[in-house]
C-alpha cells in the first residue's frame, strides 16, 4: 500500500525574543508565576513587516532543502492567522516559492491545524492523486492577543514548522515507514472556552483571543490521552513501541498530565514550550524539527504527534520515521 513518508522537516522562528521579565514590566505577572503554571520562559514575536506567509516560506525552504526537493505537488497550510481573509495563505506561499502550478489551500483548526492538515495531505497522497506534499503550520498569533490580559498574553508566540511528505509503496504493516494512522475529533459545544471575539462575518474585525484556561486544561488532558490511545490501536501499535511523543506545546502541565495518564516516560516527550510558548498550528512541526535536527529522532522511531485547540478540535497521528 502507499504510505506518506516524511522526508524532510524545517522550521522558522522570528528573531525577536520576548521574555517573561519583559512581560512582567507591562502586565501584573512574574517570571516565577508564568514558569510555575506553564513552563514557558520566552517566546518569539514576528517583526512588524513579517507576515505569516513569510514565516511559512522560511520553514518550507528548510524542509525542502532537507528533503532534497525543489518543489512538490501539494501545499497545505494550517493557520488561524493568514495574511488576508482570502486568498489562502497557501497560495501566497506557493507564489513566494516561485511555483505557478500544483494545489495549495489552507486548513483552519487552530492548535490542531497541523494534525488536520497532515491527515488531509496523507489522504490525498495515499489515493495516488499526488506524489509529494508540503504541510506547514504557521502563525503570527501575537497579533490576536490582548496584551493587557495576563491570562493569555503570556502563553503564545509566533513561528512556523513544515514537513515534506512523499508517497511510497510499503508492505502495509505497522512496520512500514511513514504515516501509520491518524484520528481527528471536534466538538463545537466548547466554543466559548477558547475563541477569538471577532471575525469578518460577525464583527468585521479580527478580534482578540479569549480563553478559560482551567476548563481548557481539564479537557485537554482527557481528550489527548484518549485520541493517542485510539491512534495506537488503529495503527497496530502499543504504548511500549512509542519512541517519542511530539505534542502540541501549549502548557508543560498539560504535557506532564497527558504523559502520566498514559503511563508514558516524560523523558520521551519532546518539549519546546519553554523556548517557543504556544505557537498554535506551528507548535507540533516546530517541535518535530527541533528533535530531528538535534538527533533525538532517528530512522525507525515510532512517533505520536498530538494536539488540541479551539473548537474544540483535537487529533493524533502515528508516524514511523
RAFENDA-V104739 format. One record per pair of residues at least 24 apart in sequence whose ideal C-beta (glycine too) atoms are under 10 Angstrom apart, sorted by sequence separation. I is the first residue (numbers start at 1). GAP is how many residues later the second one is. D is the distance in whole Angstrom. If there is no record, write none. Layout:
BEGIN
i/gap/d
I/GAP/D
I/GAP/D
END
This chain:
BEGIN
i/gap/d
17/24/10
18/24/6
19/24/8
53/24/8
55/24/9
75/24/8
82/24/6
113/24/6
114/24/9
136/24/6
137/24/5
138/24/8
224/24/8
239/24/7
240/24/10
244/24/6
245/24/5
246/24/5
247/24/8
249/24/4
270/24/10
283/24/7
297/24/6
17/25/5
18/25/5
52/25/8
72/25/9
113/25/9
136/25/7
137/25/8
190/25/8
193/25/10
194/25/9
239/25/7
243/25/7
244/25/8
245/25/7
246/25/10
247/25/10
248/25/9
249/25/9
17/26/7
18/26/7
53/26/9
55/26/10
56/26/10
71/26/7
80/26/10
82/26/9
103/26/9
111/26/9
113/26/9
135/26/9
136/26/4
137/26/9
190/26/8
193/26/7
194/26/10
224/26/10
242/26/7
244/26/6
245/26/10
246/26/9
247/26/9
249/26/9
251/26/10
270/26/7
281/26/8
283/26/10
16/27/9
17/27/6
18/27/5
52/27/6
56/27/10
70/27/9
71/27/9
72/27/9
75/27/7
76/27/9
77/27/8
79/27/6
90/27/9
103/27/7
135/27/7
136/27/8
220/27/10
249/27/6
250/27/9
251/27/7
270/27/8
280/27/9
16/28/6
17/28/8
52/28/9
70/28/9
71/28/6
73/28/9
74/28/6
75/28/7
76/28/8
77/28/8
78/28/7
79/28/8
80/28/6
102/28/8
107/28/9
111/28/9
134/28/6
135/28/5
220/28/9
249/28/7
250/28/5
268/28/10
281/28/8
14/29/10
15/29/8
16/29/5
52/29/5
53/29/8
54/29/9
70/29/9
73/29/5
74/29/5
75/29/4
76/29/6
77/29/5
78/29/5
79/29/7
80/29/8
81/29/10
107/29/10
110/29/9
134/29/8
135/29/8
190/29/7
249/29/6
250/29/10
280/29/7
292/29/8
13/30/9
14/30/5
15/30/9
16/30/8
51/30/9
52/30/6
53/30/5
71/30/9
72/30/7
73/30/7
74/30/8
75/30/8
76/30/8
77/30/7
78/30/8
79/30/10
80/30/5
102/30/9
103/30/9
104/30/9
106/30/10
107/30/9
111/30/10
133/30/9
134/30/6
135/30/6
220/30/7
224/30/7
228/30/8
232/30/9
248/30/8
249/30/7
250/30/9
280/30/9
13/31/4
14/31/6
15/31/9
16/31/6
51/31/9
52/31/6
53/31/9
71/31/7
72/31/10
74/31/9
75/31/9
76/31/6
77/31/10
78/31/7
79/31/9
80/31/8
102/31/10
110/31/10
133/31/7
134/31/8
220/31/8
224/31/9
228/31/10
248/31/9
249/31/10
278/31/9
288/31/9
12/32/9
13/32/10
14/32/5
15/32/7
16/32/10
51/32/5
52/32/10
72/32/10
78/32/9
102/32/9
106/32/10
132/32/7
133/32/5
187/32/9
221/32/9
225/32/8
226/32/10
229/32/9
248/32/8
13/33/9
14/33/6
51/33/9
56/33/7
60/33/6
64/33/8
78/33/9
80/33/7
132/33/7
133/33/8
190/33/10
217/33/9
220/33/10
221/33/6
224/33/9
225/33/5
228/33/9
229/33/7
248/33/9
249/33/9
250/33/7
270/33/9
284/33/9
288/33/10
16/34/9
55/34/10
56/34/8
59/34/10
60/34/10
78/34/8
79/34/7
131/34/9
132/34/5
133/34/8
216/34/8
217/34/7
220/34/5
221/34/9
224/34/5
225/34/9
228/34/6
248/34/10
249/34/4
15/35/9
46/35/9
53/35/10
57/35/9
61/35/10
78/35/3
79/35/10
99/35/10
130/35/9
131/35/7
132/35/7
216/35/9
220/35/10
221/35/9
222/35/9
223/35/9
224/35/10
225/35/9
226/35/9
248/35/5
249/35/8
269/35/10
270/35/10
14/36/6
53/36/5
56/36/8
57/36/6
60/36/9
61/36/8
77/36/9
78/36/5
130/36/10
131/36/5
187/36/9
217/36/7
218/36/10
221/36/4
222/36/9
225/36/4
226/36/10
228/36/9
247/36/8
248/36/6
268/36/10
52/37/6
53/37/9
56/37/5
57/37/10
60/37/7
76/37/10
77/37/10
78/37/8
97/37/9
130/37/7
131/37/9
213/37/10
217/37/6
220/37/8
221/37/5
224/37/8
225/37/5
246/37/9
247/37/7
249/37/7
12/38/10
51/38/9
53/38/9
54/38/9
55/38/10
57/38/10
58/38/10
76/38/9
78/38/7
79/38/9
129/38/9
185/38/7
213/38/8
216/38/9
220/38/8
221/38/10
224/38/9
225/38/10
246/38/6
249/38/6
53/39/4
54/39/9
57/39/5
78/39/4
128/39/7
218/39/9
221/39/9
222/39/8
225/39/9
246/39/9
248/39/8
14/40/9
52/40/9
53/40/5
56/40/8
57/40/6
76/40/9
77/40/7
78/40/8
94/40/9
125/40/6
127/40/9
217/40/8
221/40/6
246/40/10
247/40/7
264/40/9
14/41/7
51/41/8
52/41/9
53/41/10
56/41/10
76/41/4
93/41/8
124/41/10
125/41/8
126/41/7
185/41/8
221/41/10
246/41/5
12/42/8
13/42/8
53/42/9
54/42/8
75/42/10
76/42/8
78/42/9
121/42/9
125/42/4
152/42/10
185/42/6
245/42/10
246/42/5
262/42/9
12/43/5
53/43/6
76/43/10
93/43/7
122/43/7
124/43/9
125/43/9
183/43/9
184/43/8
244/43/10
246/43/10
11/44/9
12/44/8
14/44/9
76/44/6
90/44/9
121/44/6
183/44/5
244/44/9
246/44/9
12/45/8
13/45/9
51/45/10
76/45/5
93/45/8
111/45/10
118/45/8
122/45/9
182/45/9
183/45/9
185/45/9
246/45/7
12/46/4
13/46/9
74/46/9
75/46/9
76/46/10
90/46/8
117/46/10
183/46/9
246/46/10
11/47/8
12/47/4
74/47/6
89/47/9
114/47/7
118/47/8
183/47/5
184/47/10
244/47/7
10/48/8
11/48/5
12/48/9
76/48/8
90/48/10
114/48/10
182/48/10
183/48/5
258/48/8
10/49/5
12/49/9
72/49/10
89/49/7
114/49/9
181/49/9
182/49/6
183/49/10
9/50/9
10/50/7
12/50/7
74/50/6
181/50/5
183/50/9
246/50/10
258/50/10
10/51/7
11/51/7
12/51/10
73/51/9
74/51/8
146/51/9
180/51/8
181/51/8
183/51/6
246/51/8
255/51/10
8/52/10
10/52/3
11/52/8
73/52/9
126/52/9
144/52/6
180/52/9
181/52/9
182/52/8
183/52/9
244/52/7
9/53/8
10/53/3
125/53/9
126/53/8
144/53/10
156/53/7
181/53/4
182/53/9
243/53/9
244/53/6
8/54/8
9/54/5
10/54/7
125/54/9
144/54/9
155/54/9
180/54/8
181/54/4
243/54/7
244/54/10
254/54/8
8/55/5
10/55/7
74/55/9
153/55/10
156/55/10
180/55/4
181/55/8
243/55/8
7/56/9
8/56/6
10/56/6
73/56/9
74/56/5
82/56/9
122/56/8
123/56/10
152/56/8
153/56/9
155/56/8
179/56/9
180/56/7
181/56/8
6/57/9
7/57/10
8/57/7
9/57/6
10/57/9
73/57/4
74/57/9
76/57/7
77/57/9
78/57/8
79/57/8
81/57/8
82/57/10
83/57/9
122/57/5
152/57/5
180/57/7
243/57/8
244/57/6
245/57/10
246/57/6
247/57/8
248/57/9
250/57/8
8/58/4
9/58/9
72/58/8
73/58/6
74/58/7
75/58/7
76/58/7
77/58/8
78/58/7
79/58/7
80/58/10
81/58/5
82/58/9
121/58/9
152/58/7
155/58/8
174/58/10
243/58/4
244/58/8
245/58/7
246/58/7
247/58/8
248/58/7
249/58/9
250/58/8
7/59/8
8/59/3
72/59/8
73/59/5
74/59/4
75/59/5
76/59/5
77/59/5
78/59/5
79/59/5
80/59/7
81/59/5
122/59/9
123/59/9
149/59/8
151/59/9
152/59/5
176/59/10
242/59/9
243/59/5
244/59/5
245/59/5
246/59/5
247/59/5
248/59/3
250/59/8
6/60/10
7/60/4
8/60/7
72/60/4
73/60/7
74/60/7
75/60/8
76/60/7
77/60/8
78/60/8
79/60/6
80/60/10
81/60/6
119/60/8
122/60/7
148/60/10
149/60/8
151/60/7
241/60/10
242/60/5
243/60/7
244/60/8
245/60/8
246/60/8
247/60/7
248/60/6
6/61/9
7/61/8
8/61/7
71/61/8
72/61/6
73/61/9
74/61/9
75/61/7
76/61/10
77/61/6
78/61/9
79/61/9
80/61/7
81/61/9
118/61/7
146/61/10
147/61/9
149/61/8
151/61/9
152/61/8
174/61/6
175/61/9
241/61/5
242/61/8
243/61/9
244/61/9
245/61/7
246/61/10
247/61/9
248/61/7
7/62/8
72/62/5
79/62/10
81/62/6
119/62/10
120/62/10
144/62/7
146/62/4
149/62/9
151/62/6
174/62/4
240/62/10
242/62/6
69/63/7
71/63/9
72/63/10
81/63/6
119/63/4
143/63/7
144/63/7
145/63/7
146/63/7
151/63/10
173/63/7
174/63/6
241/63/10
8/64/10
80/64/8
118/64/7
119/64/9
120/64/10
144/64/6
145/64/6
146/64/8
174/64/10
238/64/10
67/65/8
69/65/9
119/65/6
143/65/10
144/65/5
237/65/6
239/65/9
116/66/9
118/66/10
143/66/10
144/66/10
248/66/9
67/67/9
93/67/10
115/67/7
174/67/8
235/67/9
237/67/9
248/67/10
64/68/10
115/68/9
116/68/6
141/68/8
93/69/10
115/69/7
235/69/9
247/69/9
64/70/7
116/70/9
232/70/9
63/71/7
209/71/10
245/71/9
246/71/9
63/72/9
112/72/8
232/72/7
63/73/8
112/73/9
231/73/7
246/73/9
60/74/6
112/74/8
231/74/9
59/75/10
60/75/10
109/75/8
231/75/8
244/75/10
60/76/6
228/76/6
242/76/8
59/77/6
81/77/8
109/77/8
227/77/10
228/77/10
241/77/9
243/77/9
244/77/9
56/78/9
59/78/8
60/78/9
228/78/6
243/78/8
57/79/9
59/79/7
227/79/7
241/79/10
56/80/5
58/80/9
224/80/10
227/80/9
55/81/9
56/81/8
57/81/9
79/81/9
225/81/9
227/81/8
235/81/10
237/81/6
55/82/10
56/82/4
224/82/5
234/82/10
235/82/9
236/82/9
53/83/10
55/83/5
56/83/9
77/83/9
78/83/10
111/83/9
223/83/9
224/83/8
235/83/4
237/83/9
52/84/10
54/84/9
55/84/8
110/84/8
224/84/6
231/84/8
232/84/9
234/84/8
235/84/9
53/85/7
55/85/7
77/85/9
110/85/9
223/85/5
230/85/10
231/85/4
233/85/10
235/85/9
52/86/5
54/86/9
110/86/9
220/86/10
222/86/10
228/86/10
230/86/7
231/86/6
232/86/6
51/87/9
52/87/6
53/87/10
75/87/10
220/87/10
221/87/9
227/87/6
228/87/10
229/87/9
231/87/5
52/88/5
220/88/5
226/88/9
227/88/6
228/88/5
51/89/7
52/89/9
76/89/10
219/89/7
220/89/9
223/89/7
227/89/4
228/89/10
50/90/7
159/90/10
223/90/10
224/90/6
226/90/9
227/90/10
228/90/9
52/91/9
74/91/9
223/91/5
224/91/9
225/91/10
51/92/10
72/92/6
157/92/9
216/92/8
220/92/9
222/92/10
223/92/10
224/92/7
46/93/9
47/93/10
72/93/8
73/93/10
216/93/9
219/93/6
223/93/10
46/94/5
72/94/8
73/94/10
156/94/9
216/94/9
220/94/8
45/95/9
46/95/9
67/95/10
69/95/6
155/95/8
219/95/9
45/96/10
46/96/6
66/96/9
67/96/9
68/96/9
155/96/7
216/96/8
45/97/5
46/97/8
66/97/9
67/97/4
69/97/8
43/98/9
44/98/9
45/98/10
62/98/10
63/98/8
64/98/8
66/98/7
67/98/9
43/99/8
62/99/9
63/99/4
65/99/10
67/99/8
110/99/10
211/99/8
45/100/10
59/100/8
60/100/8
62/100/7
63/100/6
64/100/6
210/100/10
58/101/10
59/101/4
60/101/10
61/101/9
63/101/5
209/101/9
58/102/7
59/102/5
60/102/5
63/102/10
55/103/7
57/103/8
59/103/4
60/103/10
55/104/6
56/104/5
58/104/9
59/104/9
60/104/9
55/105/4
56/105/9
57/105/9
52/106/8
54/106/9
55/106/9
56/106/7
53/107/9
55/107/10
50/108/8
52/108/8
111/109/10
43/110/10
43/111/8
45/111/10
46/111/9
47/111/10
137/111/10
6/112/10
43/112/8
45/112/7
46/112/4
115/112/9
43/113/7
44/113/5
45/113/6
46/113/9
159/113/10
4/114/8
37/114/10
40/114/7
43/114/3
44/114/6
45/114/10
46/114/10
85/114/9
86/114/9
194/114/9
196/114/8
4/115/10
40/115/7
42/115/8
43/115/8
44/115/6
81/115/10
85/115/5
112/115/10
161/115/10
194/115/7
195/115/6
34/116/9
38/116/7
40/116/9
43/116/9
80/116/8
85/116/9
115/116/10
157/116/10
194/116/4
195/116/9
4/117/7
33/117/9
37/117/9
38/117/6
40/117/8
159/117/6
193/117/8
194/117/8
4/118/4
37/118/10
155/118/9
157/118/9
158/118/9
159/118/9
161/118/8
193/118/10
194/118/7
3/119/9
4/119/9
27/119/10
157/119/6
158/119/9
159/119/10
160/119/8
191/119/8
193/119/7
2/120/10
4/120/9
5/120/9
27/120/7
28/120/10
34/120/5
156/120/10
157/120/4
159/120/4
161/120/9
162/120/9
190/120/8
191/120/7
4/121/5
26/121/7
27/121/6
29/121/5
33/121/9
34/121/9
85/121/9
156/121/6
157/121/7
158/121/6
159/121/9
160/121/9
161/121/5
163/121/10
190/121/7
191/121/8
3/122/9
4/122/6
26/122/8
27/122/8
28/122/6
29/122/9
155/122/6
156/122/5
157/122/5
158/122/9
159/122/10
160/122/5
161/122/8
163/122/6
177/122/8
180/122/8
189/122/10
190/122/5
2/123/7
3/123/7
27/123/4
31/123/10
154/123/8
155/123/5
156/123/7
157/123/9
159/123/5
161/123/7
162/123/6
177/123/8
180/123/10
182/123/9
183/123/10
185/123/9
186/123/10
188/123/6
189/123/8
190/123/10
2/124/5
10/124/10
18/124/8
23/124/9
26/124/9
27/124/10
29/124/9
154/124/10
156/124/7
158/124/8
159/124/8
161/124/3
162/124/9
179/124/10
180/124/10
187/124/7
188/124/8
1/125/7
2/125/8
7/125/8
29/125/6
81/125/9
157/125/9
160/125/8
161/125/4
163/125/7
175/125/9
186/125/5
187/125/5
188/125/9
2/126/7
4/126/10
8/126/9
10/126/9
11/126/9
12/126/8
14/126/9
16/126/10
24/126/9
27/126/6
152/126/10
157/126/9
159/126/9
160/126/7
161/126/8
162/126/10
163/126/8
179/126/9
185/126/9
186/126/7
187/126/8
11/127/10
23/127/8
26/127/9
27/127/8
156/127/10
159/127/5
161/127/7
162/127/8
175/127/10
185/127/8
186/127/5
187/127/9
4/128/9
14/128/9
161/128/5
174/128/9
185/128/7
186/128/8
2/129/10
4/129/7
6/129/9
80/129/9
157/129/10
160/129/10
161/129/9
163/129/9
184/129/7
185/129/5
186/129/9
23/130/7
24/130/9
184/130/8
185/130/6
4/131/9
23/131/6
183/131/9
184/131/4
185/131/9
183/132/6
184/132/8
115/133/8
182/133/7
183/133/6
184/133/9
20/134/7
114/134/8
182/134/7
183/134/8
18/135/10
113/135/10
142/135/10
181/135/9
182/135/4
183/135/9
18/136/10
112/136/7
141/136/9
144/136/9
181/136/7
182/136/7
111/137/5
141/137/7
142/137/10
180/137/8
181/137/5
182/137/9
111/138/9
141/138/7
179/138/6
180/138/4
181/138/9
18/139/7
111/139/7
139/139/9
140/139/10
141/139/5
179/139/7
180/139/7
17/140/9
18/140/10
139/140/5
140/140/10
141/140/9
178/140/10
179/140/5
180/140/6
16/141/10
138/141/9
139/141/4
141/141/8
178/141/7
179/141/8
16/142/9
137/142/8
138/142/9
139/142/6
140/142/10
141/142/10
163/142/10
177/142/9
178/142/6
14/143/9
137/143/8
138/143/7
139/143/5
177/143/5
178/143/9
13/144/8
14/144/5
137/144/4
138/144/6
139/144/9
174/144/9
176/144/6
177/144/7
13/145/8
14/145/7
136/145/9
137/145/4
175/145/7
12/146/10
13/146/5
14/146/9
136/146/8
137/146/7
174/146/8
12/147/7
13/147/8
137/147/7
138/147/9
139/147/10
11/148/7
12/148/5
13/148/10
137/148/5
138/148/10
11/149/7
12/149/8
136/149/7
137/149/8
10/150/9
11/150/4
12/150/8
135/150/8
170/150/9
10/151/7
11/151/7
137/151/10
9/152/7
10/152/5
11/152/10
9/153/7
10/153/8
8/154/8
9/154/5
10/154/8
8/155/7
9/155/8
7/156/8
8/156/4
163/156/9
6/157/5
7/157/5
8/157/9
6/158/7
7/158/7
8/158/9
4/159/10
5/159/9
6/159/6
7/159/5
5/160/7
6/160/8
4/161/4
5/161/5
7/161/9
3/162/9
4/162/7
5/162/8
3/163/9
4/163/6
5/163/5
3/164/7
4/164/8
117/164/8
2/165/5
3/165/6
5/165/8
116/165/9
2/166/7
3/166/8
4/166/10
114/166/9
115/166/9
118/166/9
2/167/6
3/167/4
111/167/7
113/167/7
114/167/5
118/167/9
1/168/7
2/168/7
3/168/9
111/168/9
112/168/9
113/168/3
114/168/7
117/168/9
1/169/6
3/169/8
111/169/5
112/169/8
113/169/9
114/169/8
115/169/7
1/170/8
2/170/9
7/170/10
110/170/6
111/170/6
113/170/10
114/170/5
137/170/9
1/171/4
5/171/9
6/171/8
7/171/10
109/171/10
110/171/7
111/171/9
113/171/9
114/171/6
1/172/9
5/172/5
6/172/7
109/172/8
111/172/7
112/172/9
114/172/9
3/173/5
4/173/10
5/173/4
6/173/8
108/173/9
111/173/9
3/174/7
4/174/5
5/174/8
107/174/8
114/174/9
1/175/8
3/175/3
4/175/5
38/175/9
2/176/9
3/176/6
4/176/10
37/176/9
1/177/10
3/177/8
37/180/10
118/187/7
118/189/10
115/190/6
114/191/8
115/191/7
116/191/9
115/192/5
114/193/7
115/193/9
116/193/9
112/194/9
113/194/8
115/194/9
112/195/5
114/195/10
122/195/8
111/196/5
112/196/6
113/196/7
119/196/7
110/197/9
111/197/6
112/197/4
116/197/7
118/197/9
119/197/10
122/197/10
109/198/9
110/198/9
111/198/3
112/198/9
115/198/8
116/198/10
119/198/7
81/199/8
109/199/10
110/199/4
111/199/7
112/199/7
115/199/8
116/199/6
118/199/6
80/200/6
81/200/9
109/200/6
110/200/4
111/200/9
112/200/8
113/200/8
115/200/4
79/201/8
80/201/7
81/201/10
109/201/9
110/201/6
111/201/10
112/201/4
114/201/9
115/201/7
118/201/9
78/202/9
79/202/6
109/202/7
110/202/9
111/202/8
112/202/6
113/202/10
115/202/6
78/203/4
79/203/8
108/203/10
109/203/10
110/203/7
111/203/9
112/203/5
114/203/9
77/204/9
78/204/8
109/204/4
112/204/10
108/205/9
109/205/9
78/206/9
109/206/8
78/207/9
40/209/9
39/210/9
40/210/10
39/211/10
40/211/8
38/212/8
39/212/7
40/212/8
38/213/5
39/213/3
37/214/8
38/214/6
39/214/7
37/215/9
38/215/7
39/215/9
36/216/10
37/216/7
38/216/9
39/216/8
35/217/9
36/217/9
39/217/9
63/222/8
59/223/8
66/223/9
55/224/9
56/226/9
59/226/7
63/226/8
66/226/8
55/227/8
59/227/8
62/227/8
66/227/9
52/229/10
78/229/10
80/229/8
43/230/9
52/230/9
59/230/8
80/230/8
43/231/10
44/231/8
62/231/9
78/231/10
39/232/8
41/232/9
42/232/8
43/232/8
44/232/7
45/232/10
40/233/6
41/233/5
42/233/6
43/233/6
44/233/8
39/234/5
40/234/6
41/234/7
42/234/8
43/234/4
38/235/7
39/235/6
40/235/9
41/235/10
42/235/7
43/235/8
44/235/8
38/236/9
40/236/8
41/236/9
43/236/8
40/237/5
39/238/9
40/238/8
35/239/8
38/239/8
38/240/9
44/242/10
34/243/9
20/257/10
17/258/9
18/259/9
11/261/10
13/262/9
13/263/7
11/265/9
13/266/9
11/268/10
13/269/9
12/270/9
11/271/8
13/273/8
11/274/7
12/274/9
10/275/8
11/275/5
9/276/7
10/276/10
11/276/9
9/277/9
11/277/8
12/277/9
10/278/10
11/278/4
9/279/6
10/279/6
11/279/7
9/280/4
8/281/10
9/281/9
11/281/10
6/282/8
9/282/9
10/282/9
11/282/8
9/283/5
10/283/9
8/284/9
9/284/8
6/286/9
9/288/9
6/291/10
6/297/9
4/313/10
6/313/6
5/314/9
6/314/9
4/315/9
5/315/9
6/315/7
3/316/10
5/316/9
3/317/9
END
